[in-house]
Amino acid sequence: MDNRSKVLVSLSELLKKNRATILYENSVDLAATGDLDPSLTDRLKVDNSKLSEMSSSLLVTSKKINPDGKLLYMFENSEGLIFKNRSVPFGCILIIYESRPDVTIEAAAMAFKSGNTILLKGGKEARNTNLKLVELWKSALIMNGYTGDEINYLDFTREETRQFISDKNSGIDLIIPRGGDNLIDFVVKNAACPVIVSGRGNNFVYLHEDANPDMGMDIIIDGKSRISVCNAIDKVLINKSLIEKDKKFTIQLLQKLSEKGIQVVGDLTAKGFAPSIQIIDGEEIMYEEFLSSKVLLSFVDTLDQAIDTINKYSGGHSASVITQDEKVAEKFMHQTDCAAVYHNASTRFTDGGQVGFGGEMAISTQKLHFRGPIGMDQLVTNKWMIFGKWHIRN
């Protein structure tokens, strides 16, 4: 086992041994939140289950091969000059995030295992929990021969953070913001180095005319099983032909959502198909990521209309189509402009742990340099190494 993996295993054990202290520090943070938004409270809370997930994630990550140093390409030209392209760490990665103490463990593990040094800037609402977790990080590093400076926490104010990320001499090679639009806009506006945008959700599910109604309802409900996550479903598009075939579907869907405590609203298209719900006039709500127990129903005539609607309003995160027609699914998946597209499955699987990464650094909604869940294999760049023997071009 290499030294990086040993650090992660040690940290996993320290999380278990210090469980009571971590839960106490988190209770202090929770008690100080006051009227914090319910979705942020959900992200902030650490319980035994979440601690076990953190510990397990570290063990999964520890078993993976380090992604840096891999030979990506090699070529020898006619003069014997050898070109090698290898993966290398970015260098120093700054993660800025709100509420989520699990980022302090899982995302930092991704960055560390890929050979980077990490700077963590968590929200003030999770300060006590994060400081304790970073203390354990440093202990695990020192136990395995590191200095402890490989991972550091920035206990900065907003203004201090702004000055730091805007300074070209701060030594940051990459910034990854994890949070809402305000945080992302703040980082993109002020950063003096590259930024990977871990954007908003506002995810859509589309029920085609041949959709299995029971499957559709289950996937919609699962998509709202957690309100604070970026892979939750916010918008439901229903083909009008499905309602014409099964006139009870809308009533049954509204009843099931109500039983789960999920508020349902509709756009103007819902007037003729779900008149009992609140109708919202205006397209602003179509752009909105709810982060609450709410979904919006909209009714479309065609597959193309569904795709166009998603491409216009979604956050480019995840979208799902419910259909029995493989050709419909293929068209949807190729033409819908999201980082993750699904056929007959919940968008809740857009998650680094679910795709086999062991955890995630973030979920990128931009197209460069990577899109979708980001694990340690995506936290490297590349470098050309050229070997010559007194080679000159002219």
C-alpha atoms as a printed R data frame, in Angstrom:
    type eleno elety resid chain resno       x      y       z
1   ATOM     1    CA   MET     A     1   0.000  0.000   0.000
2   ATOM     2    CA   ASP     A     2   1.431  3.395  -0.986
3   ATOM     3    CA   ASN     A     3   1.772  6.208   1.552
4   ATOM     4    CA   ARG     A     4  -1.239  8.177   0.279
5   ATOM     5    CA   SER     A     5  -3.460  5.157   0.763
6   ATOM     6    CA   LYS     A     6  -2.065  4.606   4.260
7   ATOM     7    CA   VAL     A     7  -3.054  8.173   5.174
8   ATOM     8    CA   LEU     A     8  -6.639  7.547   4.076
9   ATOM     9    CA   VAL     A     9  -6.841  4.288   6.019
10  ATOM    10    CA   SER     A    10  -5.471  6.038   9.116
11  ATOM    11    CA   LEU     A    11  -7.976  8.859   8.723
12  ATOM    12    CA   SER     A    12 -10.817  6.345   8.404
13  ATOM    13    CA   GLU     A    13  -9.799  4.829  11.741
14  ATOM    14    CA   LEU     A    14  -9.482  8.264  13.360
15  ATOM    15    CA   LEU     A    15 -13.016  9.140  12.283
16  ATOM    16    CA   LYS     A    16 -14.282  6.048  14.078
17  ATOM    17    CA   LYS     A    17 -12.240  6.700  17.229
18  ATOM    18    CA   ASN     A    18 -13.290 10.350  17.388
19  ATOM    19    CA   ARG     A    19 -16.932  9.807  16.475
20  ATOM    20    CA   ALA     A    20 -18.307 11.274  19.709
21  ATOM    21    CA   THR     A    21 -16.163 14.416  19.482
22  ATOM    22    CA   ILE     A    22 -17.096 15.017  15.838
23  ATOM    23    CA   LEU     A    23 -20.802 14.638  16.602
24  ATOM    24    CA   TYR     A    24 -20.461 17.053  19.516
25  ATOM    25    CA   GLU     A    25 -18.710 19.714  17.408
26  ATOM    26    CA   ASN     A    26 -21.392 19.305  14.768
27  ATOM    27    CA   SER     A    27 -24.115 19.735  17.390
28  ATOM    28    CA   VAL     A    28 -22.480 23.031  18.378
29  ATOM    29    CA   ASP     A    29 -22.585 24.162  14.738
30  ATOM    30    CA   LEU     A    30 -26.205 23.076  14.353
31  ATOM    31    CA   ALA     A    31 -27.237 24.870  17.539
32  ATOM    32    CA   ALA     A    32 -25.726 28.119  16.261
33  ATOM    33    CA   THR     A    33 -27.455 28.086  12.877
34  ATOM    34    CA   GLY     A    34 -30.712 29.704  13.964
35  ATOM    35    CA   ASP     A    35 -33.084 29.902  10.989
36  ATOM    36    CA   LEU     A    36 -30.752 28.297   8.470
37  ATOM    37    CA   ASP     A    37 -32.446 27.124   5.285
38  ATOM    38    CA   PRO     A    38 -33.640 23.485   5.687
39  ATOM    39    CA   SER     A    39 -31.568 22.321   2.729
40  ATOM    40    CA   LEU     A    40 -28.409 23.839   4.233
41  ATOM    41    CA   THR     A    41 -29.235 22.297   7.600
42  ATOM    42    CA   ASP     A    42 -29.511 18.915   5.900
43  ATOM    43    CA   ARG     A    43 -26.081 19.433   4.335
44  ATOM    44    CA   LEU     A    44 -24.582 20.603   7.621
45  ATOM    45    CA   LYS     A    45 -25.800 17.767   9.824
46  ATOM    46    CA   VAL     A    46 -23.378 14.937  10.612
47  ATOM    47    CA   ASP     A    47 -24.814 11.796  12.180
48  ATOM    48    CA   ASN     A    48 -23.550  8.249  12.658
49  ATOM    49    CA   SER     A    49 -24.694  7.263   9.186
50  ATOM    50    CA   LYS     A    50 -22.879 10.128   7.489
51  ATOM    51    CA   LEU     A    51 -19.721  9.467   9.493
52  ATOM    52    CA   SER     A    52 -19.815  5.829   8.404
53  ATOM    53    CA   GLU     A    53 -20.166  6.970   4.791
54  ATOM    54    CA   MET     A    54 -17.126  9.225   5.157
55  ATOM    55    CA   SER     A    55 -15.081  6.412   6.654
56  ATOM    56    CA   SER     A    56 -16.161  3.951   3.969
57  ATOM    57    CA   SER     A    57 -15.403  6.441   1.214
58  ATOM    58    CA   LEU     A    58 -11.840  6.800   2.475
59  ATOM    59    CA   LEU     A    59 -11.307  3.038   2.376
60  ATOM    60    CA   VAL     A    60 -12.698  2.754  -1.160
61  ATOM    61    CA   THR     A    61 -10.483  5.608  -2.344
62  ATOM    62    CA   SER     A    62  -7.429  4.124  -0.634
63  ATOM    63    CA   LYS     A    63  -7.686  1.012  -2.813
64  ATOM    64    CA   LYS     A    64  -7.588  2.917  -6.078
65  ATOM    65    CA   ILE     A    65  -4.452  3.446  -8.159
66  ATOM    66    CA   ASN     A    66  -2.970  6.926  -7.984
67  ATOM    67    CA   PRO     A    67  -3.879  8.730 -11.223
68  ATOM    68    CA   ASP     A    68  -0.728 10.832 -11.532
69  ATOM    69    CA   GLY     A    69   2.385  9.599 -13.311
70  ATOM    70    CA   LYS     A    70   0.503  7.543 -15.897
71  ATOM    71    CA   LEU     A    71   1.935  7.364 -19.413
72  ATOM    72    CA   LEU     A    72  -0.806  8.712 -21.671
73  ATOM    73    CA   TYR     A    73   1.030  8.814 -24.999
74  ATOM    74    CA   MET     A    74   4.480  8.098 -26.394
75  ATOM    75    CA   PHE     A    75   6.007  8.763 -29.805
76  ATOM    76    CA   GLU     A    76   9.518  8.483 -31.232
77  ATOM    77    CA   ASN     A    77  10.166 10.556 -34.334
78  ATOM    78    CA   SER     A    78  12.455  9.651 -37.205
79  ATOM    79    CA   GLU     A    79  15.418 11.378 -35.543
80  ATOM    80    CA   GLY     A    80  15.053  9.362 -32.326
81  ATOM    81    CA   LEU     A    81  13.498 12.149 -30.248
82  ATOM    82    CA   ILE     A    82  11.119 10.559 -27.734
83  ATOM    83    CA   PHE     A    83   7.908 12.315 -26.720
84  ATOM    84    CA   LYS     A    84   6.059 11.177 -23.582
85  ATOM    85    CA   ASN     A    85   2.857 12.618 -22.229
86  ATOM    86    CA   ARG     A    86   2.165 11.861 -18.558
87  ATOM    87    CA   SER     A    87  -0.562 12.717 -16.079
88  ATOM    88    CA   VAL     A    88   0.532 15.098 -13.334
89  ATOM    89    CA   PRO     A    89  -1.267 16.749 -10.385
90  ATOM    90    CA   PHE     A    90  -2.661 20.246 -10.796
91  ATOM    91    CA   GLY     A    91  -0.635 21.359  -7.788
92  ATOM    92    CA   CYS     A    92  -2.589 23.272  -5.151
93  ATOM    93    CA   ILE     A    93  -6.384 22.911  -5.239
94  ATOM    94    CA   LEU     A    94  -8.677 25.187  -3.248
95  ATOM    95    CA   ILE     A    95 -12.140 23.832  -2.433
96  ATOM    96    CA   ILE     A    96 -14.715 26.419  -1.323
97  ATOM    97    CA   TYR     A    97 -17.941 24.944  -0.014
98  ATOM    98    CA   GLU     A    98 -21.028 25.577   2.058
99  ATOM    99    CA   SER     A    99 -22.257 23.533   5.018
100 ATOM   100    CA   ARG     A   100 -21.071 20.076   3.918
101 ATOM   101    CA   PRO     A   101 -18.487 18.734   6.426
102 ATOM   102    CA   ASP     A   102 -18.282 15.545   4.354
103 ATOM   103    CA   VAL     A   103 -16.480 17.602   1.685
104 ATOM   104    CA   THR     A   104 -13.694 18.124   4.224
105 ATOM   105    CA   ILE     A   105 -13.134 14.373   4.151
106 ATOM   106    CA   GLU     A   106 -14.271 12.969   0.813
107 ATOM   107    CA   ALA     A   107 -13.348 15.766  -1.591
108 ATOM   108    CA   ALA     A   108 -10.031 16.403   0.126
109 ATOM   109    CA   ALA     A   109  -9.275 12.667  -0.121
110 ATOM   110    CA   MET     A   110  -9.809 12.801  -3.896
111 ATOM   111    CA   ALA     A   111  -7.434 15.725  -4.228
112 ATOM   112    CA   PHE     A   112  -4.811 14.227  -1.924
113 ATOM   113    CA   LYS     A   113  -4.845 10.769  -3.521
114 ATOM   114    CA   SER     A   114  -4.227 12.372  -6.922
115 ATOM   115    CA   GLY     A   115  -1.061 14.049  -5.630
116 ATOM   116    CA   ASN     A   116  -2.333 17.558  -5.014
117 ATOM   117    CA   THR     A   117  -2.052 19.736  -1.944
118 ATOM   118    CA   ILE     A   118  -5.403 20.996  -0.679
119 ATOM   119    CA   LEU     A   119  -6.752 24.192   0.769
120 ATOM   120    CA   LEU     A   120 -10.209 23.924   2.342
121 ATOM   121    CA   LYS     A   121 -12.537 26.889   2.815
122 ATOM   122    CA   GLY     A   122 -15.756 25.766   4.441
123 ATOM   123    CA   GLY     A   123 -18.696 27.911   5.455
124 ATOM   124    CA   LYS     A   124 -18.787 29.562   8.864
125 ATOM   125    CA   GLU     A   125 -21.872 27.496   9.731
126 ATOM   126    CA   ALA     A   126 -19.700 24.324   9.815
127 ATOM   127    CA   ARG     A   127 -16.586 25.854  11.354
128 ATOM   128    CA   ASN     A   128 -16.308 23.709  14.493
129 ATOM   129    CA   THR     A   129 -16.940 20.450  12.660
130 ATOM   130    CA   ASN     A   130 -14.513 21.296   9.891
131 ATOM   131    CA   LEU     A   131 -11.707 22.331  12.229
132 ATOM   132    CA   LYS     A   132 -11.989 19.038  14.083
133 ATOM   133    CA   LEU     A   133 -11.941 17.057  10.812
134 ATOM   134    CA   VAL     A   134  -8.889 18.950   9.567
135 ATOM   135    CA   GLU     A   135  -7.170 18.251  12.888
136 ATOM   136    CA   LEU     A   136  -7.728 14.537  12.225
137 ATOM   137    CA   TRP     A   137  -6.461 14.936   8.654
138 ATOM   138    CA   LYS     A   138  -3.217 16.390   9.950
139 ATOM   139    CA   SER     A   139  -2.854 13.615  12.504
140 ATOM   140    CA   ALA     A   140  -3.279 10.978   9.792
141 ATOM   141    CA   LEU     A   141  -0.691 12.730   7.601
142 ATOM   142    CA   ILE     A   142   1.899 13.024  10.358
143 ATOM   143    CA   MET     A   143   1.337  9.389  11.395
144 ATOM   144    CA   ASN     A   144   2.434  8.360   7.906
145 ATOM   145    CA   GLY     A   145   5.503 10.516   7.482
146 ATOM   146    CA   TYR     A   146   4.001 13.670   5.995
147 ATOM   147    CA   THR     A   147   4.414 17.165   7.414
148 ATOM   148    CA   GLY     A   148   0.698 17.857   7.814
149 ATOM   149    CA   ASP     A   149   0.901 20.898   5.544
150 ATOM   150    CA   GLU     A   150  -0.463 18.935   2.601
151 ATOM   151    CA   ILE     A   151  -3.978 19.853   3.760
152 ATOM   152    CA   ASN     A   152  -4.850 23.196   5.328
153 ATOM   153    CA   TYR     A   153  -8.018 24.990   6.360
154 ATOM   154    CA   LEU     A   154  -8.581 28.645   5.506
155 ATOM   155    CA   ASP     A   155 -10.446 30.195   8.431
156 ATOM   156    CA   PHE     A   156 -11.128 33.324   6.382
157 ATOM   157    CA   THR     A   157 -13.856 35.926   6.212
158 ATOM   158    CA   ARG     A   158 -15.564 36.540   2.875
159 ATOM   159    CA   GLU     A   159 -13.380 39.559   2.188
160 ATOM   160    CA   GLU     A   160 -10.196 37.694   3.111
161 ATOM   161    CA   THR     A   161 -11.269 34.906   0.761
162 ATOM   162    CA   ARG     A   162 -11.896 37.394  -2.047
163 ATOM   163    CA   GLN     A   163  -8.446 38.935  -1.617
164 ATOM   164    CA   PHE     A   164  -6.797 35.522  -1.475
165 ATOM   165    CA   ILE     A   165  -8.356 34.051  -4.621
166 ATOM   166    CA   SER     A   166  -7.821 37.256  -6.602
167 ATOM   167    CA   ASP     A   167  -4.093 37.338  -5.762
168 ATOM   168    CA   LYS     A   168  -2.055 35.869  -8.635
169 ATOM   169    CA   ASN     A   169   0.711 35.083  -6.161
170 ATOM   170    CA   SER     A   170  -1.436 33.054  -3.755
171 ATOM   171    CA   GLY     A   171  -0.104 29.776  -5.161
172 ATOM   172    CA   ILE     A   172  -3.486 28.314  -6.116
173 ATOM   173    CA   ASP     A   173  -3.572 26.286  -9.323
174 ATOM   174    CA   LEU     A   174  -7.282 25.413  -9.374
175 ATOM   175    CA   ILE     A   175 -10.428 26.406  -7.469
176 ATOM   176    CA   ILE     A   176 -13.545 24.268  -7.130
177 ATOM   177    CA   PRO     A   177 -16.576 26.020  -5.579
178 ATOM   178    CA   ARG     A   178 -19.349 23.764  -4.240
179 ATOM   179    CA   GLY     A   179 -22.506 25.613  -3.414
180 ATOM   180    CA   GLY     A   180 -25.244 27.830  -4.779
181 ATOM   181    CA   ASP     A   181 -25.208 30.350  -7.584
182 ATOM   182    CA   ASN     A   182 -24.028 33.163  -5.293
183 ATOM   183    CA   LEU     A   183 -20.919 31.256  -4.232
184 ATOM   184    CA   ILE     A   184 -20.100 30.193  -7.777
185 ATOM   185    CA   ASP     A   185 -20.569 33.724  -9.119
186 ATOM   186    CA   PHE     A   186 -18.365 35.085  -6.330
187 ATOM   187    CA   VAL     A   187 -15.527 32.681  -7.172
188 ATOM   188    CA   VAL     A   188 -15.750 33.040 -10.955
189 ATOM   189    CA   LYS     A   189 -15.794 36.826 -10.665
190 ATOM   190    CA   ASN     A   190 -12.782 37.064  -8.338
191 ATOM   191    CA   ALA     A   191 -10.558 34.077  -9.119
192 ATOM   192    CA   ALA     A   192  -7.164 34.694 -10.686
193 ATOM   193    CA   CYS     A   193  -6.741 31.011 -11.602
194 ATOM   194    CA   PRO     A   194  -8.843 28.359 -13.407
195 ATOM   195    CA   VAL     A   195 -12.170 27.363 -11.851
196 ATOM   196    CA   ILE     A   196 -14.152 24.129 -12.228
197 ATOM   197    CA   VAL     A   197 -17.791 25.106 -11.886
198 ATOM   198    CA   SER     A   198 -19.773 22.661  -9.800
199 ATOM   199    CA   GLY     A   199 -23.041 24.164 -10.927
200 ATOM   200    CA   ARG     A   200 -26.640 24.106  -9.881
201 ATOM   201    CA   GLY     A   201 -29.012 21.237 -10.418
202 ATOM   202    CA   ASN     A   202 -32.532 22.095 -11.612
203 ATOM   203    CA   ASN     A   203 -32.850 18.605 -13.047
204 ATOM   204    CA   PHE     A   204 -35.633 17.353 -15.302
205 ATOM   205    CA   VAL     A   205 -37.385 14.041 -15.803
206 ATOM   206    CA   TYR     A   206 -39.411 13.515 -18.983
207 ATOM   207    CA   LEU     A   207 -42.202 10.928 -19.185
208 ATOM   208    CA   HIS     A   208 -42.702  9.947 -22.826
209 ATOM   209    CA   GLU     A   209 -46.074  8.854 -24.200
210 ATOM   210    CA   ASP     A   210 -45.263  5.167 -23.611
211 ATOM   211    CA   ALA     A   211 -43.805  5.623 -20.113
212 ATOM   212    CA   ASN     A   212 -44.659  3.085 -17.431
213 ATOM   213    CA   PRO     A   213 -46.711  5.254 -15.016
214 ATOM   214    CA   ASP     A   214 -45.640  3.387 -11.885
215 ATOM   215    CA   MET     A   215 -41.967  3.601 -12.873
216 ATOM   216    CA   GLY     A   216 -42.356  7.302 -13.580
217 ATOM   217    CA   MET     A   217 -43.919  8.001 -10.184
218 ATOM   218    CA   ASP     A   218 -41.255  6.017  -8.331
219 ATOM   219    CA   ILE     A   219 -38.443  7.850 -10.135
220 ATOM   220    CA   ILE     A   220 -39.991 11.259  -9.462
221 ATOM   221    CA   ILE     A   221 -40.452 10.480  -5.760
222 ATOM   222    CA   ASP     A   222 -36.911  9.124  -5.487
223 ATOM   223    CA   GLY     A   223 -35.687 12.304  -7.140
224 ATOM   224    CA   LYS     A   224 -37.076 14.275  -4.196
225 ATOM   225    CA   SER     A   225 -35.852 11.861  -1.488
226 ATOM   226    CA   ARG     A   226 -33.308 14.505  -0.455
227 ATOM   227    CA   ILE     A   227 -33.969 18.176  -1.032
228 ATOM   228    CA   SER     A   228 -30.476 19.530  -0.427
229 ATOM   229    CA   VAL     A   229 -28.593 17.634  -3.117
230 ATOM   230    CA   CYS     A   230 -27.790 18.913  -6.591
231 ATOM   231    CA   ASN     A   231 -28.965 15.681  -8.251
232 ATOM   232    CA   ALA     A   232 -32.564 16.090  -7.049
233 ATOM   233    CA   ILE     A   233 -35.428 16.420  -9.541
234 ATOM   234    CA   ASP     A   234 -37.150 19.804  -9.756
235 ATOM   235    CA   LYS     A   235 -39.098 19.691 -13.032
236 ATOM   236    CA   VAL     A   236 -41.341 16.965 -14.445
237 ATOM   237    CA   LEU     A   237 -42.226 17.048 -18.136
238 ATOM   238    CA   ILE     A   238 -45.136 14.817 -19.169
239 ATOM   239    CA   ASN     A   239 -46.117 13.993 -22.731
240 ATOM   240    CA   LYS     A   240 -49.772 14.923 -23.223
241 ATOM   241    CA   SER     A   241 -50.426 11.645 -25.055
242 ATOM   242    CA   LEU     A   242 -49.576  9.743 -21.853
243 ATOM   243    CA   ILE     A   243 -52.367 11.569 -20.015
244 ATOM   244    CA   GLU     A   244 -54.808 10.908 -22.831
245 ATOM   245    CA   LYS     A   245 -54.025  7.179 -22.565
246 ATOM   246    CA   ASP     A   246 -54.147  7.113 -18.773
247 ATOM   247    CA   LYS     A   247 -56.446  9.881 -17.508
248 ATOM   248    CA   LYS     A   248 -55.939  8.818 -13.877
249 ATOM   249    CA   PHE     A   249 -52.160  9.240 -14.008
250 ATOM   250    CA   THR     A   250 -52.051 12.904 -13.016
251 ATOM   251    CA   ILE     A   251 -54.460 12.363 -10.104
252 ATOM   252    CA   GLN     A   252 -52.448  9.386  -8.855
253 ATOM   253    CA   LEU     A   253 -49.147 11.270  -9.226
254 ATOM   254    CA   LEU     A   254 -50.441 14.288  -7.304
255 ATOM   255    CA   GLN     A   255 -51.778 12.024  -4.569
256 ATOM   256    CA   LYS     A   256 -48.472 10.154  -4.184
257 ATOM   257    CA   LEU     A   257 -46.450 13.372  -4.121
258 ATOM   258    CA   SER     A   258 -48.810 14.846  -1.537
259 ATOM   259    CA   GLU     A   259 -48.405 11.745   0.638
260 ATOM   260    CA   LYS     A   260 -44.643 12.322   0.560
261 ATOM   261    CA   GLY     A   261 -45.036 15.977   1.568
262 ATOM   262    CA   ILE     A   262 -43.972 17.269  -1.836
263 ATOM   263    CA   GLN     A   263 -45.563 20.498  -3.025
264 ATOM   264    CA   VAL     A   264 -46.603 20.484  -6.688
265 ATOM   265    CA   VAL     A   265 -46.959 23.564  -8.873
266 ATOM   266    CA   GLY     A   266 -47.439 23.863 -12.602
267 ATOM   267    CA   ASP     A   267 -46.762 26.173 -15.506
268 ATOM   268    CA   LEU     A   268 -49.466 27.399 -17.869
269 ATOM   269    CA   THR     A   269 -49.476 24.068 -19.740
270 ATOM   270    CA   ALA     A   270 -50.753 22.360 -16.594
271 ATOM   271    CA   LYS     A   271 -54.081 24.225 -16.649
272 ATOM   272    CA   GLY     A   272 -55.765 21.620 -18.790
273 ATOM   273    CA   PHE     A   273 -54.126 18.579 -17.199
274 ATOM   274    CA   ALA     A   274 -53.687 19.419 -13.515
275 ATOM   275    CA   PRO     A   275 -56.027 22.328 -12.753
276 ATOM   276    CA   SER     A   276 -56.050 21.549  -9.032
277 ATOM   277    CA   ILE     A   277 -52.470 22.719  -8.479
278 ATOM   278    CA   GLN     A   278 -51.080 26.230  -8.244
279 ATOM   279    CA   ILE     A   279 -50.334 27.593 -11.709
280 ATOM   280    CA   ILE     A   280 -47.249 29.800 -12.077
281 ATOM   281    CA   ASP     A   281 -47.340 32.312 -14.932
282 ATOM   282    CA   GLY     A   282 -43.828 33.239 -16.078
283 ATOM   283    CA   GLU     A   283 -40.710 31.361 -17.073
284 ATOM   284    CA   GLU     A   284 -38.472 32.526 -14.213
285 ATOM   285    CA   ILE     A   285 -39.446 29.506 -12.139
286 ATOM   286    CA   MET     A   286 -38.282 27.192 -14.930
287 ATOM   287    CA   TYR     A   287 -34.677 28.300 -14.292
288 ATOM   288    CA   GLU     A   288 -34.955 27.886 -10.525
289 ATOM   289    CA   GLU     A   289 -33.291 25.158  -8.487
290 ATOM   290    CA   PHE     A   290 -35.757 24.610  -5.663
291 ATOM   291    CA   LEU     A   291 -33.664 22.916  -2.929
292 ATOM   292    CA   SER     A   292 -36.994 22.237  -1.259
293 ATOM   293    CA   SER     A   293 -39.835 19.702  -1.288
294 ATOM   294    CA   LYS     A   294 -41.325 21.097  -4.468
295 ATOM   295    CA   VAL     A   295 -41.656 20.017  -8.091
296 ATOM   296    CA   LEU     A   296 -43.107 21.735 -11.123
297 ATOM   297    CA   LEU     A   297 -45.233 19.899 -13.682
298 ATOM   298    CA   SER     A   298 -45.187 20.892 -17.335
299 ATOM   299    CA   PHE     A   299 -46.894 19.159 -20.253
300 ATOM   300    CA   VAL     A   300 -45.350 18.828 -23.719
301 ATOM   301    CA   ASP     A   301 -46.505 17.605 -27.113
302 ATOM   302    CA   THR     A   302 -43.359 15.907 -28.388
303 ATOM   303    CA   LEU     A   303 -39.960 14.497 -27.490
304 ATOM   304    CA   ASP     A   304 -38.295 17.388 -29.322
305 ATOM   305    CA   GLN     A   305 -40.206 19.897 -27.211
306 ATOM   306    CA   ALA     A   306 -39.070 18.117 -24.047
307 ATOM   307    CA   ILE     A   307 -35.428 18.183 -25.164
308 ATOM   308    CA   ASP     A   308 -35.620 21.864 -26.137
309 ATOM   309    CA   THR     A   309 -37.205 22.740 -22.787
310 ATOM   310    CA   ILE     A   310 -34.502 20.953 -20.822
311 ATOM   311    CA   ASN     A   311 -31.696 22.487 -22.874
312 ATOM   312    CA   LYS     A   312 -33.121 25.973 -22.328
313 ATOM   313    CA   TYR     A   313 -33.880 25.886 -18.609
314 ATOM   314    CA   SER     A   314 -31.867 23.171 -16.848
315 ATOM   315    CA   GLY     A   315 -28.589 23.685 -15.043
316 ATOM   316    CA   GLY     A   316 -26.860 21.241 -17.377
317 ATOM   317    CA   HIS     A   317 -26.541 18.737 -14.534
318 ATOM   318    CA   SER     A   318 -28.831 15.694 -14.988
319 ATOM   319    CA   ALA     A   319 -31.927 14.700 -16.927
320 ATOM   320    CA   SER     A   320 -33.866 11.453 -17.277
321 ATOM   321    CA   VAL     A   321 -36.270 10.030 -19.851
322 ATOM   322    CA   ILE     A   322 -38.872  7.401 -18.969
323 ATOM   323    CA   THR     A   323 -39.762  5.383 -22.059
324 ATOM   324    CA   GLN     A   324 -39.966  1.846 -23.411
325 ATOM   325    CA   ASP     A   325 -38.695  2.954 -26.823
326 ATOM   326    CA   GLU     A   326 -34.924  2.506 -27.191
327 ATOM   327    CA   LYS     A   327 -34.774  4.931 -30.138
328 ATOM   328    CA   VAL     A   328 -36.545  7.626 -28.148
329 ATOM   329    CA   ALA     A   329 -34.117  7.083 -25.280
330 ATOM   330    CA   GLU     A   330 -31.112  7.226 -27.605
331 ATOM   331    CA   LYS     A   331 -32.253 10.503 -29.161
332 ATOM   332    CA   PHE     A   332 -32.947 12.003 -25.744
333 ATOM   333    CA   MET     A   333 -29.583 10.965 -24.365
334 ATOM   334    CA   HIS     A   334 -27.631 12.263 -27.358
335 ATOM   335    CA   GLN     A   335 -29.445 15.582 -27.767
336 ATOM   336    CA   THR     A   336 -30.079 16.602 -24.157
337 ATOM   337    CA   ASP     A   337 -27.266 18.921 -23.111
338 ATOM   338    CA   CYS     A   338 -26.574 17.728 -19.559
339 ATOM   339    CA   ALA     A   339 -23.535 16.229 -17.866
340 ATOM   340    CA   ALA     A   340 -25.489 13.045 -17.031
341 ATOM   341    CA   VAL     A   341 -28.478 11.670 -18.940
342 ATOM   342    CA   TYR     A   342 -30.579  8.702 -17.815
343 ATOM   343    CA   HIS     A   343 -32.963  6.182 -19.317
344 ATOM   344    CA   ASN     A   344 -35.537  4.784 -16.886
345 ATOM   345    CA   ALA     A   345 -33.509  5.748 -13.819
346 ATOM   346    CA   SER     A   346 -33.390  8.408 -11.131
347 ATOM   347    CA   THR     A   347 -31.065 11.404 -11.437
348 ATOM   348    CA   ARG     A   348 -30.004 10.709  -7.845
349 ATOM   349    CA   PHE     A   349 -27.266  8.448  -9.206
350 ATOM   350    CA   THR     A   350 -25.225 11.420 -10.454
351 ATOM   351    CA   ASP     A   351 -22.805 10.979  -7.606
352 ATOM   352    CA   GLY     A   352 -19.115 10.107  -7.428
353 ATOM   353    CA   GLY     A   353 -19.712  7.245  -5.028
354 ATOM   354    CA   GLN     A   354 -22.415  5.753  -7.235
355 ATOM   355    CA   VAL     A   355 -20.269  5.774 -10.374
356 ATOM   356    CA   GLY     A   356 -17.431  4.009  -8.580
357 ATOM   357    CA   PHE     A   357 -15.154  6.902  -7.610
358 ATOM   358    CA   GLY     A   358 -15.453  6.199  -3.878
359 ATOM   359    CA   GLY     A   359 -16.608  9.776  -3.381
360 ATOM   360    CA   GLU     A   360 -16.469 12.983  -5.335
361 ATOM   361    CA   MET     A   361 -14.717 16.291  -5.473
362 ATOM   362    CA   ALA     A   362 -17.653 17.944  -7.202
363 ATOM   363    CA   ILE     A   363 -20.023 17.534 -10.132
364 ATOM   364    CA   SER     A   364 -18.914 19.709 -13.003
365 ATOM   365    CA   THR     A   365 -21.576 21.234 -15.241
366 ATOM   366    CA   GLN     A   366 -19.051 22.800 -17.586
367 ATOM   367    CA   LYS     A   367 -17.446 21.034 -20.540
368 ATOM   368    CA   LEU     A   368 -13.777 21.804 -19.824
369 ATOM   369    CA   HIS     A   369 -11.748 20.127 -18.568
370 ATOM   370    CA   PHE     A   370 -14.190 17.495 -17.379
371 ATOM   371    CA   ARG     A   371 -17.949 17.080 -17.082
372 ATOM   372    CA   GLY     A   372 -20.063 15.283 -14.489
373 ATOM   373    CA   PRO     A   373 -18.863 13.650 -11.250
374 ATOM   374    CA   ILE     A   374 -15.232 14.455 -10.545
375 ATOM   375    CA   GLY     A   375 -13.127 11.925  -8.688
376 ATOM   376    CA   MET     A   376  -9.400 11.652  -8.260
377 ATOM   377    CA   ASP     A   377  -8.815 10.537 -11.873
378 ATOM   378    CA   GLN     A   378 -10.139 13.904 -13.063
379 ATOM   379    CA   LEU     A   379  -7.915 15.917 -10.695
380 ATOM   380    CA   VAL     A   380  -4.826 15.627 -12.837
381 ATOM   381    CA   THR     A   381  -3.634 17.443 -15.914
382 ATOM   382    CA   ASN     A   382  -0.851 16.381 -18.260
383 ATOM   383    CA   LYS     A   383   2.719 17.287 -19.084
384 ATOM   384    CA   TRP     A   384   4.928 16.585 -22.090
385 ATOM   385    CA   MET     A   385   8.356 15.125 -21.357
386 ATOM   386    CA   ILE     A   386  10.695 15.017 -24.344
387 ATOM   387    CA   PHE     A   387  13.937 13.037 -24.344
388 ATOM   388    CA   GLY     A   388  16.689 13.884 -26.793
389 ATOM   389    CA   LYS     A   389  20.379 13.311 -27.523
390 ATOM   390    CA   TRP     A   390  21.610 16.690 -28.711
391 ATOM   391    CA   HIS     A   391  18.537 17.130 -30.891
392 ATOM   392    CA   ILE     A   392  17.980 20.470 -32.644
393 ATOM   393    CA   ARG     A   393  15.241 21.147 -35.160
394 ATOM   394    CA   ASN     A   394  17.308 23.010 -37.770
